[in-house]
């Protein structure tokens, strides 16, 4: 994993660039990533998260977001979320973006605007 620090008006962000073979499949994998980030805001690309993350019934997303809360961090997940069929996932993303601690956005500038 390579980390690039980005200075913004909402604080420094850690852009985490995982290798192509590195996919976050478990809470343990997620903890490895956030523990290696030098800032309190972690930025990940959507494609680095296993599809189970977006299946809310697996509870992977909830467990990962609980870690973000416990460690008083923020999380940005970058990618396209326009074609989501699951109403519960759309609602989850909407509520997360409203809260501003975990943000789902297509590009980094939109994500920064949503952060609190």
PADO-93029 format. One line per 5 residues: their letters; for each residue z, x, y of C-alpha. Coordinates in Angstrom, 2 decimals, padded with zeros to 5 digits. Layout:
N
a> Z:X:Y  ... $
% end
This chain:
116
xxxxx> 000.00:000.00:000.00  -000.90:001.20:003.46  000.88:-000.14:006.51  -000.54:-000.28:010.00  001.82:-001.14:012.86 $
xxxxx> 000.41:-003.41:015.54  002.21:-003.80:018.87  002.07:-007.36:020.26  003.78:-009.48:022.89  005.84:-011.02:020.06 $
xxxxx> 007.04:-007.68:018.68  005.61:-005.16:016.27  003.79:-006.37:013.17  003.31:-004.50:009.90  -000.23:-005.07:008.69 $
xxxxx> 000.17:-004.48:004.96  -003.03:-003.38:003.29  -002.61:-003.67:-000.46  -005.01:-001.95:-002.79  -007.65:-004.15:-004.40 $
xxxxx> -005.75:-004.20:-007.71  -002.43:-005.03:-006.00  -001.71:-008.75:-006.12  001.66:-010.31:-005.36  002.41:-012.24:-008.54 $
xxxxx> 006.19:-012.52:-008.41  009.18:-012.51:-006.10  009.82:-008.95:-007.22  006.31:-007.90:-006.12  006.90:-009.62:-002.79 $
xxxxx> 010.24:-007.83:-002.31  008.52:-004.50:-002.97  006.06:-005.22:-000.17  008.55:-006.42:002.44  011.02:-003.64:001.68 $
xxxxx> 008.30:-001.08:002.48  007.38:-002.59:005.83  008.85:-000.82:008.87  008.95:-003.92:011.10  010.49:-007.36:010.79 $
xxxxx> 007.07:-009.05:010.69  004.88:-008.64:007.61  001.17:-009.48:007.73  -000.65:-010.08:004.44  -004.13:-011.24:003.60 $
xxxxx> -004.27:-014.47:001.63  -006.30:-012.81:-001.13  -003.40:-010.45:-001.92  -001.28:-013.43:-003.02  -001.70:-014.77:-006.54 $
xxxxx> -003.04:-018.33:-006.70  000.40:-019.43:-007.98  001.72:-018.82:-004.46  -000.38:-021.75:-003.27  000.66:-024.02:-006.17 $
xxxxx> 003.96:-025.22:-004.72  005.21:-026.50:-008.08  005.44:-022.86:-009.29  008.05:-022.25:-006.55  006.70:-018.76:-005.88 $
xxxxx> 005.99:-019.55:-002.21  009.44:-021.05:-001.73  011.16:-018.07:-003.34  009.16:-015.60:-001.23  009.83:-017.49:001.97 $
xxxxx> 013.51:-017.62:001.12  013.46:-013.80:001.00  011.86:-013.77:004.46  014.68:-015.98:005.72  017.41:-013.97:003.97 $
xxxxx> 016.17:-010.68:005.43  015.58:-012.23:008.87  011.92:-011.38:008.86  008.69:-013.14:009.74  005.57:-013.48:007.60 $
xxxxx> 001.94:-013.91:008.57  -000.60:-014.87:005.93  -004.18:-014.41:007.11  -007.06:-016.34:005.61  -008.93:-019.61:005.71 $
xxxxx> -006.83:-022.67:004.95  -009.38:-025.31:005.98  -010.46:-026.44:002.51  -007.04:-027.11:000.98  -007.11:-030.23:-001.14 $
xxxxx> -003.38:-030.42:-001.87  -001.65:-032.63:000.67  001.73:-031.04:-000.08  000.32:-027.56:000.58  -001.33:-028.73:003.83 $
xxxxx> 002.02:-030.22:004.90  003.83:-027.03:003.89  001.47:-024.91:006.01  001.76:-027.31:008.95  005.58:-027.25:008.87 $
xxxxx> 005.66:-023.47:008.43  003.38:-022.95:011.41  005.50:-025.32:013.47  008.63:-023.32:012.61  006.95:-020.02:013.54 $
xxxxx> 008.79:-017.77:011.09  006.06:-017.98:008.45  002.58:-018.46:009.83  -000.71:-019.25:008.11  -003.75:-018.45:010.27 $
xxxxx> -007.37:-017.45:009.98  -007.09:-014.50:012.34  -004.34:-012.34:013.78  -004.51:-013.54:017.42  -003.98:-017.16:016.35 $
xxxxx> -001.08:-016.05:014.15  000.57:-014.16:017.01  000.39:-017.29:019.18  002.24:-019.25:016.47  005.03:-016.70:015.89 $
x> 008.51:-017.37:017.22 $
% end
